[in-house]
Amino acid sequence: MTIPVEHSYVDFQQMIIRNKLNHESPANQVTEDYMFDHVQLANLMMQENSENVTFYEQDAIQKIIDYQFTTTKKFFKRLSVLYICLFLIPLFFIIFSKNPLTVRVNYIIAYFCQLVFFATELI
């Protein structure tokens, strides 16, 4: 039994080499290693003329965009669950609790949750 497989290929070699050379130029003086990841790939696709719709209609580009969307969807779903558990639920305890110790503990939990989210925004 043969299963048909759809293949697609996008050659980003020239752009990757150009970015590596720009990254390692003496003007940049960056000491960190160059790593090609999804962020770099998104930046390469954004260098394309945004009015060129045919570039974005290619099957390979659509698959890359869909893959990036699903990976970021997982990331933001985790962030929202973390926010609900570590900020909103303690906030409800703060609002409806009469015990001062419970209120203080939940203030601390919500405070550190906000510090973590603020730190991720700075990155």
Backbone as CSV, one residue per row, in Angstrom:
resi,resn,N_x,N_y,N_z,CA_x,CA_y,CA_z,C_x,C_y,C_z
1,MET,0.842,-1.182,0.000,0.000,0.000,0.000,0.888,1.247,0.000
2,THR,0.665,2.117,-0.926,1.457,3.326,-1.070,0.655,4.528,-0.590
3,ILE,1.286,5.317,0.242,0.646,6.528,0.761,1.292,7.724,0.070
4,PRO,0.507,8.538,-0.627,1.098,9.708,-1.278,1.505,10.753,-0.234
5,VAL,2.661,11.324,-0.455,3.196,12.331,0.451,3.430,13.608,-0.338
6,GLU,2.975,14.703,0.214,3.159,15.986,-0.453,4.438,16.632,0.069
7,HIS,5.317,17.019,-0.839,6.577,17.653,-0.476,6.585,19.086,-0.988
8,SER,7.234,19.921,-0.248,7.439,21.294,-0.713,8.813,21.747,-0.257
9,TYR,9.387,22.648,-0.993,10.754,23.079,-0.730,10.852,24.580,-0.960
10,VAL,11.375,25.272,0.016,11.660,26.701,-0.116,13.143,26.868,0.178
11,ASP,13.864,27.455,-0.742,15.306,27.624,-0.588,15.608,28.980,0.027
12,PHE,15.915,28.970,1.311,16.266,30.191,2.023,17.774,30.300,2.228
13,GLN,18.574,29.478,1.539,20.011,29.442,1.786,20.679,30.791,1.596
14,GLN,20.353,31.490,0.515,21.007,32.773,0.254,20.692,33.781,1.353
15,MET,19.448,33.820,1.792,19.076,34.768,2.845,19.700,34.388,4.185
16,ILE,19.793,33.083,4.466,20.413,32.641,5.716,21.895,33.004,5.722
17,ILE,22.569,32.768,4.597,23.988,33.115,4.507,24.175,34.619,4.660
18,ARG,23.321,35.414,4.019,23.424,36.875,4.141,23.215,37.310,5.596
19,ASN,22.240,36.720,6.279,22.000,37.081,7.680,23.166,36.670,8.569
20,LYS,23.771,35.504,8.290,24.934,35.086,9.071,26.101,36.042,8.862
21,LEU,26.313,36.451,7.611,27.397,37.394,7.344,27.127,38.741,7.999
22,ASN,25.893,39.204,7.958,25.549,40.466,8.625,25.703,40.340,10.128
23,HIS,25.373,39.159,10.639,25.456,38.936,12.084,26.905,38.945,12.561
24,GLU,27.813,38.420,11.737,29.205,38.294,12.144,30.079,39.426,11.628
25,SER,29.463,40.461,11.092,30.268,41.581,10.615,30.875,42.336,11.793
26,PRO,32.038,42.954,11.605,32.681,43.675,12.710,31.835,44.829,13.241
27,ALA,30.935,45.382,12.428,30.117,46.505,12.885,29.130,46.065,13.955
28,ASN,28.634,44.830,13.861,27.658,44.350,14.837,28.299,44.002,16.167
29,GLN,29.472,43.373,16.144,30.210,42.961,17.330,29.331,42.194,18.314
30,VAL,28.557,41.260,17.797,27.701,40.441,18.639,28.465,39.182,19.003
31,THR,28.492,38.827,20.277,29.256,37.674,20.713,28.423,36.394,20.747
32,GLU,27.117,36.498,20.702,26.279,35.298,20.759,26.293,34.580,19.415
33,ASP,26.066,33.270,19.472,26.060,32.464,18.253,24.796,32.726,17.456
34,TYR,24.931,32.672,16.139,23.780,32.835,15.264,23.007,31.528,15.241
35,MET,21.714,31.609,15.475,20.884,30.408,15.461,19.663,30.683,14.596
36,PHE,19.485,29.869,13.575,18.331,30.021,12.698,17.153,29.323,13.353
37,ASP,16.128,30.090,13.700,14.955,29.522,14.344,13.701,30.104,13.693
38,HIS,12.551,29.891,14.326,11.283,30.325,13.752,11.173,31.847,13.688
39,VAL,11.813,32.522,14.617,11.783,33.985,14.591,12.560,34.497,13.381
40,GLN,13.734,33.914,13.132,14.506,34.299,11.961,13.737,34.017,10.677
41,LEU,13.062,32.867,10.631,12.284,32.510,9.455,11.153,33.507,9.225
42,ALA,10.479,33.904,10.288,9.408,34.902,10.152,9.970,36.235,9.662
43,ASN,11.147,36.614,10.162,11.766,37.859,9.697,12.141,37.779,8.229
44,LEU,12.607,36.611,7.783,12.940,36.450,6.368,11.689,36.576,5.500
45,MET,10.590,36.019,5.958,9.365,36.108,5.175,8.815,37.525,5.174
46,MET,9.052,38.281,6.233,8.574,39.661,6.277,9.423,40.582,5.406
47,GLN,10.626,40.162,5.017,11.444,40.977,4.126,10.860,40.997,2.722
48,GLU,10.039,40.008,2.426,9.382,39.962,1.126,8.392,41.117,1.029
49,ASN,8.169,41.621,-0.168,7.229,42.714,-0.385,5.840,42.275,0.082
50,SER,5.249,42.989,1.025,3.962,42.582,1.591,2.824,42.679,0.580
51,GLU,3.011,43.440,-0.502,1.972,43.540,-1.524,2.024,42.364,-2.503
52,ASN,3.076,41.556,-2.408,3.231,40.394,-3.275,2.451,39.230,-2.666
53,VAL,1.178,39.132,-3.003,0.290,38.136,-2.407,0.644,36.735,-2.876
54,THR,1.179,36.594,-4.065,1.498,35.257,-4.588,2.557,34.562,-3.744
55,PHE,3.461,35.325,-3.122,4.458,34.723,-2.231,3.774,34.031,-1.063
56,TYR,2.784,34.681,-0.475,2.097,34.128,0.692,1.075,33.062,0.321
57,GLU,0.708,32.964,-0.943,-0.243,31.948,-1.373,0.426,30.624,-1.725
58,GLN,1.754,30.570,-1.719,2.447,29.320,-1.998,2.165,28.309,-0.903
59,ASP,2.057,27.035,-1.300,1.751,25.985,-0.326,2.808,25.894,0.767
60,ALA,4.072,25.986,0.399,5.145,25.859,1.386,5.081,26.987,2.410
61,ILE,4.841,28.202,1.946,4.765,29.346,2.865,3.537,29.220,3.760
62,GLN,2.420,28.759,3.203,1.213,28.552,4.008,1.460,27.520,5.101
63,LYS,2.187,26.458,4.773,2.486,25.433,5.777,3.400,25.964,6.867
64,ILE,4.369,26.781,6.489,5.264,27.377,7.486,4.479,28.300,8.413
65,ILE,3.607,29.114,7.850,2.799,30.032,8.657,1.857,29.256,9.569
66,ASP,1.237,28.199,9.050,0.357,27.374,9.877,1.119,26.703,11.010
67,TYR,2.329,26.221,10.724,3.139,25.579,11.762,3.515,26.592,12.844
68,GLN,3.926,27.783,12.433,4.275,28.800,13.415,3.056,29.216,14.234
69,PHE,1.899,29.277,13.602,0.682,29.626,14.328,0.351,28.572,15.371
70,THR,0.474,27.291,15.019,0.140,26.239,15.994,1.134,26.211,17.144
71,THR,2.425,26.473,16.869,3.386,26.475,17.978,3.176,27.683,18.887
72,THR,2.886,28.849,18.322,2.632,30.001,19.182,1.293,29.877,19.896
73,LYS,0.342,29.174,19.284,-0.946,28.948,19.940,-0.749,28.131,21.210
74,LYS,0.097,27.101,21.145,0.392,26.291,22.334,1.049,27.144,23.412
75,PHE,1.988,27.987,23.015,2.697,28.836,23.961,1.743,29.801,24.663
76,PHE,0.889,30.464,23.889,-0.018,31.438,24.495,-1.136,30.763,25.288
77,LYS,-1.491,29.542,24.930,-2.462,28.807,25.740,-1.868,28.500,27.117
78,ARG,-0.588,28.110,27.144,0.082,27.863,28.429,0.171,29.148,29.260
79,LEU,0.489,30.252,28.588,0.562,31.520,29.304,-0.785,31.922,29.893
80,SER,-1.855,31.704,29.142,-3.171,32.079,29.659,-3.587,31.191,30.825
81,VAL,-3.271,29.897,30.773,-3.577,29.014,31.901,-2.777,29.444,33.122
82,LEU,-1.512,29.783,32.923,-0.678,30.260,34.016,-1.242,31.552,34.607
83,TYR,-1.690,32.448,33.755,-2.256,33.716,34.220,-3.544,33.497,35.014
84,ILE,-4.384,32.601,34.537,-5.632,32.319,35.242,-5.352,31.698,36.598
85,CYS,-4.435,30.725,36.624,-4.166,30.020,37.887,-3.421,30.880,38.893
86,LEU,-2.473,31.684,38.427,-1.622,32.420,39.361,-2.002,33.881,39.550
87,PHE,-2.988,34.371,38.806,-3.413,35.746,39.037,-4.917,35.864,39.269
88,LEU,-5.718,35.348,38.356,-7.166,35.552,38.477,-7.774,34.797,39.663
89,ILE,-7.366,33.551,39.849,-7.916,32.793,40.985,-7.501,33.424,42.311
90,PRO,-6.202,33.783,42.510,-5.877,34.511,43.750,-6.614,35.848,43.874
91,LEU,-6.878,36.497,42.748,-7.624,37.751,42.801,-9.040,37.529,43.338
92,PHE,-9.679,36.457,42.912,-11.004,36.146,43.447,-10.953,35.814,44.934
93,PHE,-9.887,35.124,45.361,-9.733,34.872,46.795,-9.547,36.177,47.555
94,ILE,-8.803,37.117,46.970,-8.604,38.415,47.622,-9.933,39.153,47.760
95,ILE,-10.746,39.106,46.723,-12.012,39.843,46.725,-13.005,39.245,47.719
96,PHE,-13.106,37.922,47.743,-14.175,37.291,48.513,-13.744,36.714,49.854
97,SER,-12.472,36.768,50.190,-12.011,36.189,51.455,-12.079,37.215,52.573
98,LYS,-12.407,36.732,53.747,-12.436,37.587,54.933,-11.192,37.408,55.787
99,ASN,-10.464,36.330,55.559,-9.283,36.024,56.348,-8.099,36.860,55.860
100,PRO,-7.472,37.664,56.732,-6.357,38.527,56.310,-5.129,37.734,55.834
101,LEU,-4.882,36.571,56.417,-3.744,35.766,55.999,-3.939,35.247,54.568
102,THR,-5.145,34.805,54.253,-5.453,34.333,52.908,-5.295,35.474,51.900
103,VAL,-5.745,36.648,52.287,-5.630,37.813,51.402,-4.166,38.144,51.143
104,ARG,-3.332,38.138,52.190,-1.907,38.456,52.027,-1.193,37.436,51.149
105,VAL,-1.453,36.165,51.401,-0.794,35.115,50.608,-1.190,35.248,49.140
106,ASN,-2.446,35.500,48.877,-2.894,35.633,47.491,-2.373,36.914,46.844
107,TYR,-2.209,37.978,47.620,-1.564,39.180,47.089,-0.129,38.871,46.652
108,ILE,0.579,38.118,47.463,1.965,37.770,47.138,2.020,36.907,45.880
109,ILE,1.138,35.921,45.787,1.109,35.048,44.609,0.807,35.874,43.353
110,ALA,-0.206,36.733,43.426,-0.572,37.553,42.268,0.539,38.545,41.918
111,TYR,1.207,39.078,42.932,2.299,40.022,42.694,3.441,39.365,41.926
112,PHE,3.870,38.181,42.375,4.968,37.502,41.691,4.561,37.051,40.289
113,CYS,3.310,36.691,40.112,2.821,36.349,38.781,2.940,37.564,37.849
114,GLN,2.561,38.721,38.335,2.664,39.926,37.516,4.118,40.299,37.240
115,LEU,5.009,40.060,38.205,6.426,40.323,37.958,6.965,39.428,36.844
116,VAL,6.564,38.162,36.842,7.027,37.232,35.818,6.494,37.668,34.457
117,PHE,5.217,38.027,34.383,4.660,38.456,33.106,5.274,39.774,32.645
118,PHE,5.554,40.668,33.553,6.213,41.920,33.191,7.612,41.661,32.672
119,ALA,8.336,40.746,33.300,9.689,40.407,32.852,9.663,39.784,31.454
120,THR,8.669,38.975,31.159,8.590,38.394,29.816,8.244,39.471,28.783
121,GLU,7.531,40.490,29.171,7.247,41.593,28.245,8.507,42.403,27.951
122,LEU,9.407,42.506,28.928,10.648,43.234,28.710,11.581,42.507,27.756
123,ILE,11.452,41.195,27.714,12.318,40.397,26.820,11.823,40.590,25.443
